[in-house]
Every structure is written in structure tokens, then in C-alpha cells.
């Protein structure tokens, strides 16, 4: 057999259709994928924007490693950290802090992974718009499906994750 197996996740199609018209990696005159999501005029519950700040926001990852996988990003497309101004840099890390707090509150996880992939060679899926991955982790959360069957199982639909994180977002968020 060989290769990776896929499990049907039909709930993603509406999100992908609305967010990626023109393709995920296509750079367009009307903005990066994330700018189109943030400024497209669609309701947050349809685009899975969990929090909007003045300079930075948080959205659910359409291709999560696990339930609750957030992407924290500046509201304008910036490819490199050194392109952020001081206010954006400050707000980005305050937004990351608030994302961690929301994830811990919503998922009661044992740990949190935080990371960035800057540039296509580093694995960035949207290289023109930097973003910080913030996701919950649990002791023993590697299971046989990933390790043996090369298949990832996401036990929660994006709308459920969105509601949990939106409800858990700190009300005294100072970052945005």
C-alpha cells in the first residue's frame, strides 16, 4: 500500500471554499490569504477568526495538527520578523500570550507548542504573511494513527474549536 491515508473531513470544504478562492499559495493583488480572511467582510464564525486586534489577530488553522490550533498574525501581510514595526511586534507577542491563555482555558491541556516557519524553505504555507502557530498538547497525545498509519485524526470540527476559543479568550486582552 504505502503513502498517507486520508480521513474524510467534509466540514472543511465550506471554510476552504470561502477562504482560498484562487488557491492557498497564490499571492494576489487583493492581499494575502490572511488579509482576505481578515478584511473580506465575512462573519468571524464563518472564517474562524477567533480574535481581532488593532494590529494583530488570531484565526484557526484550516489544516490543524490538533483541535484548537491557532494562527496568530499581524493584520497586514509581512513576510519577515524584521519587517514588523515595534507596535506590531509588541502586539504580536501579546496576542500570542492571550492565545496561550485561551487554549489553556478551553482545552485544559498539559502544554502548548508555539512556533514559526519563516520562508518557504522553512515550511511556511503562506510565506508572504508571517504567523505564529499556537496549539495545545497533552501527555501521550501521539497515537497509533499518526505513528503507524500515517494518518492524523482531528476529533473536533472547526466551528466547535472556534466557539471554545472565542469563549475562552481573555477579556482583559492588552495586546490588541
C-alpha positions as CSV (number, residue, x, y, z in Angstrom):
1,X,0.0,0.0,0.0
2,X,2.2,2.9,1.1
3,X,1.6,6.6,1.3
4,X,-0.5,8.5,3.7
5,X,-4.2,7.7,4.3
6,X,-6.8,10.4,4.5
7,X,-9.9,10.5,6.6
8,X,-12.9,12.5,5.3
9,X,-13.4,15.9,6.9
10,X,-16.2,17.4,4.9
11,X,-16.7,20.2,7.4
12,X,-13.6,21.9,6.0
13,X,-14.9,22.4,2.5
14,X,-17.0,25.5,3.2
15,X,-14.1,27.2,5.0
16,X,-11.7,26.4,2.3
17,X,-14.0,27.5,-0.5
18,X,-14.6,30.9,1.2
19,X,-11.0,31.5,2.3
20,X,-9.0,30.2,-0.6
21,X,-10.6,31.2,-3.8
22,X,-7.6,31.4,-6.1
23,X,-5.5,29.0,-4.1
24,X,-3.7,28.9,-0.8
25,X,-0.3,29.9,-2.0
26,X,-1.3,32.4,-4.7
27,X,-0.2,35.9,-3.9
28,X,-2.9,38.3,-5.2
29,X,-3.3,42.0,-5.7
30,X,-6.2,42.0,-3.2
31,X,-3.9,40.7,-0.4
32,X,-2.5,37.6,1.2
33,X,-4.8,34.7,2.2
34,X,-4.9,36.0,5.8
35,X,-5.6,39.6,4.7
36,X,-8.5,38.3,2.5
37,X,-9.9,36.4,5.6
38,X,-9.5,39.3,7.9
39,X,-10.8,42.0,5.6
40,X,-13.2,40.1,3.4
41,X,-16.3,41.1,5.3
42,X,-17.5,37.6,6.2
43,X,-18.6,36.9,9.8
44,X,-15.9,35.6,12.1
45,X,-17.8,32.4,12.8
46,X,-17.5,31.6,9.0
47,X,-13.9,32.5,8.6
48,X,-12.9,31.2,12.1
49,X,-11.3,34.5,13.2
50,X,-11.1,33.9,17.0
51,X,-9.9,37.4,18.0
52,X,-9.4,40.7,16.1
53,X,-7.0,43.3,17.5
54,X,-5.9,46.7,16.1
55,X,-2.6,45.3,14.7
56,X,-2.8,41.5,15.2
57,X,-5.4,38.8,15.2
58,X,-5.9,35.1,15.8
59,X,-7.6,32.6,13.5
60,X,-8.0,28.8,13.5
61,X,-5.7,26.9,11.3
62,X,-7.6,25.3,8.4
63,X,-5.2,22.4,8.5
64,X,-4.8,21.8,12.2
65,X,-2.3,19.5,13.8
66,X,-4.8,19.1,16.7
67,X,-8.0,20.7,17.8
68,X,-7.6,24.3,18.9
69,X,-4.6,25.0,16.6
70,X,-4.4,28.8,16.3
71,X,-2.5,31.1,13.9
72,X,-1.5,34.5,15.4
73,X,-0.6,37.1,12.8
74,X,-0.2,40.8,12.1
75,X,-3.2,42.2,10.3
76,X,-1.0,43.3,7.4
77,X,1.0,41.0,5.2
78,X,4.6,40.9,6.5
79,X,6.9,38.1,5.4
80,X,9.8,38.6,7.9
81,X,10.0,39.5,11.6
82,X,12.3,42.4,10.9
83,X,9.6,44.0,8.7
84,X,7.3,44.4,11.7
85,X,7.2,47.8,13.3
86,X,7.7,48.0,17.1
87,X,3.9,48.3,17.8
88,X,3.2,45.2,15.6
89,X,6.0,43.2,17.3
90,X,4.6,44.1,20.7
91,X,1.1,43.3,19.8
92,X,2.0,40.0,18.1
93,X,3.6,38.6,21.3
94,X,0.8,40.0,23.5
95,X,-1.7,38.2,21.1
96,X,0.4,35.0,21.4
97,X,0.2,35.3,25.2
98,X,-3.6,35.7,25.0
99,X,-3.9,32.8,22.6
100,X,-2.0,30.6,25.0
101,X,-4.3,31.6,27.8
102,X,-7.4,30.9,25.7
103,X,-6.0,27.5,24.7
104,X,-5.2,26.5,28.2
105,X,-8.6,27.6,29.5
106,X,-10.6,26.0,26.6
107,X,-8.6,22.7,26.4
108,X,-7.1,22.1,29.8
109,X,-4.0,20.9,28.0
110,X,-0.7,19.7,29.5
111,X,1.4,22.0,27.4
112,X,1.4,24.4,24.4
113,X,3.5,24.4,21.3
114,X,4.5,27.8,19.8
115,X,6.4,28.1,16.6
116,X,7.0,30.0,13.3
117,X,8.1,28.9,9.8
118,X,9.7,31.9,8.1
119,X,10.0,31.5,4.3
120,X,9.0,28.6,2.0
121,X,12.3,26.7,2.7
122,X,11.4,26.7,6.4
123,X,8.0,25.2,5.7
124,X,5.8,28.3,5.6
125,X,2.5,27.6,3.9
126,X,1.7,31.3,3.4
127,X,5.3,32.7,3.2
128,X,4.2,36.3,2.4
129,X,2.3,36.7,5.7
130,X,4.2,35.5,8.8
131,X,2.2,33.8,11.5
132,X,2.8,32.1,14.9
133,X,1.4,28.6,15.4
134,X,-0.1,28.1,18.9
135,X,-1.6,24.7,19.7
136,X,-2.5,22.6,22.7
137,X,-0.6,19.4,23.6
138,X,-1.3,16.6,26.0
139,X,0.8,13.9,27.6
140,X,0.7,10.9,25.3
141,X,-1.2,12.7,22.5
142,X,0.8,10.9,19.9
143,X,-1.4,7.9,18.9
144,X,-1.1,4.9,16.7
145,X,-2.9,6.6,13.8
146,X,-0.1,9.2,13.3
147,X,2.8,6.9,14.3
148,X,1.7,3.7,12.5
149,X,-1.0,4.6,10.0
150,X,0.4,7.9,8.9
151,X,-3.0,9.5,9.4
152,X,-3.9,12.4,11.6
153,X,-7.3,12.4,13.4
154,X,-8.8,15.7,14.4
155,X,-11.6,15.0,16.9
156,X,-13.3,18.3,16.8
157,X,-14.9,20.3,14.0
158,X,-13.6,23.9,13.4
159,X,-16.9,25.6,14.5
160,X,-16.6,23.8,17.8
161,X,-13.0,24.8,18.3
162,X,-13.9,28.4,17.2
163,X,-16.6,28.7,19.8
164,X,-14.5,27.2,22.6
165,X,-11.6,29.5,22.0
166,X,-13.8,32.6,21.4
167,X,-15.5,31.9,24.7
168,X,-12.2,31.4,26.5
169,X,-10.4,34.4,25.1
170,X,-9.1,36.7,27.9
171,X,-11.5,39.6,28.4
172,X,-8.7,41.9,29.5
173,X,-6.6,41.3,26.4
174,X,-3.9,44.0,26.5
175,X,-2.3,43.1,23.2
176,X,-4.7,44.5,20.7
